[in-house]
Amino acid sequence: MTNLKCSLDILNECIPVFEMLKDKQRQQILVYLTEKGQLTVNEIVELSNLSRPAISHHLKLLLQSELVSFEKIGTQRIYRAELQTSILRLRDLIDALQRDLTNSLSHDLTEKN
């Protein structure tokens, strides 16, 4: 597999993360969860200016993309941010792009000499 193909594959793996993070409300929910450690839907509603259904919708999307998880305690779901996997994917993307850039610059210098 070429370096460029590898970078494109990694970039495609990161697209769901970028899709989730492009929304300001989801960004804010992730910040709340990161700062507080864990929160219920009602606690997130109190912190934000969003309705309970809107928070639930965003949490559902964040769950599907594995950026948050929950634990059910009684009748409540306690949500927490789960960023490790996404951070590792993004680091892999940065590493691949840096490698491609270094290879490209080396190739350009070789051609000029």
QUIFEN-V346716 format. One record per residue. N is the residue number from 0. RES is the residue in three letters. OMEGA is omega in whole degrees, -180 to 180 (* if undefined). Layout:
n: <N & N>
res: <RES & RES>
omega: <OMEGA & OMEGA>
This chain:
n: <0 & 1 & 2 & 3 & 4 & 5 & 6 & 7 & 8 & 9 & 10 & 11 & 12 & 13 & 14 & 15 & 16 & 17 & 18 & 19 & 20 & 21 & 22 & 23 & 24 & 25 & 26 & 27 & 28 & 29 & 30 & 31 & 32 & 33 & 34 & 35 & 36 & 37 & 38 & 39 & 40 & 41 & 42 & 43 & 44 & 45 & 46 & 47 & 48 & 49 & 50 & 51 & 52 & 53 & 54 & 55 & 56 & 57 & 58 & 59 & 60 & 61 & 62 & 63 & 64 & 65 & 66 & 67 & 68 & 69 & 70 & 71 & 72 & 73 & 74 & 75 & 76 & 77 & 78 & 79 & 80 & 81 & 82 & 83 & 84 & 85 & 86 & 87 & 88 & 89 & 90 & 91 & 92 & 93 & 94 & 95 & 96 & 97 & 98 & 99 & 100 & 101 & 102 & 103 & 104 & 105 & 106 & 107 & 108 & 109 & 110 & 111 & 112>
res: <MET & THR & ASN & LEU & LYS & CYS & SER & LEU & ASP & ILE & LEU & ASN & GLU & CYS & ILE & PRO & VAL & PHE & GLU & MET & LEU & LYS & ASP & LYS & GLN & ARG & GLN & GLN & ILE & LEU & VAL & TYR & LEU & THR & GLU & LYS & GLY & GLN & LEU & THR & VAL & ASN & GLU & ILE & VAL & GLU & LEU & SER & ASN & LEU & SER & ARG & PRO & ALA & ILE & SER & HIS & HIS & LEU & LYS & LEU & LEU & LEU & GLN & SER & GLU & LEU & VAL & SER & PHE & GLU & LYS & ILE & GLY & THR & GLN & ARG & ILE & TYR & ARG & ALA & GLU & LEU & GLN & THR & SER & ILE & LEU & ARG & LEU & ARG & ASP & LEU & ILE & ASP & ALA & LEU & GLN & ARG & ASP & LEU & THR & ASN & SER & LEU & SER & HIS & ASP & LEU & THR & GLU & LYS & ASN>
omega: <180 & 179 & -179 & 178 & 178 & 179 & 179 & 177 & 179 & 178 & 178 & 177 & -178 & -176 & 178 & 178 & 179 & 179 & -180 & -174 & 180 & -180 & -176 & 179 & 178 & 175 & -178 & 178 & 178 & 177 & 178 & -178 & 179 & -179 & -174 & -179 & 177 & -177 & 171 & 176 & -179 & 178 & 177 & 177 & 180 & -179 & -174 & 176 & -179 & 178 & 177 & 178 & 179 & 178 & -180 & 178 & -179 & 178 & 178 & 179 & 179 & 176 & -179 & 180 & 176 & 176 & 173 & 174 & 177 & 174 & 180 & 177 & -175 & 179 & -176 & 171 & 178 & -176 & 175 & 177 & 177 & -171 & -173 & -178 & 180 & 178 & 178 & 177 & -180 & 176 & 177 & 179 & 179 & 179 & -179 & 179 & 176 & 178 & 179 & 180 & 178 & 179 & 180 & 179 & 178 & 179 & 179 & 180 & 179 & -180 & -179 & -178 & *>
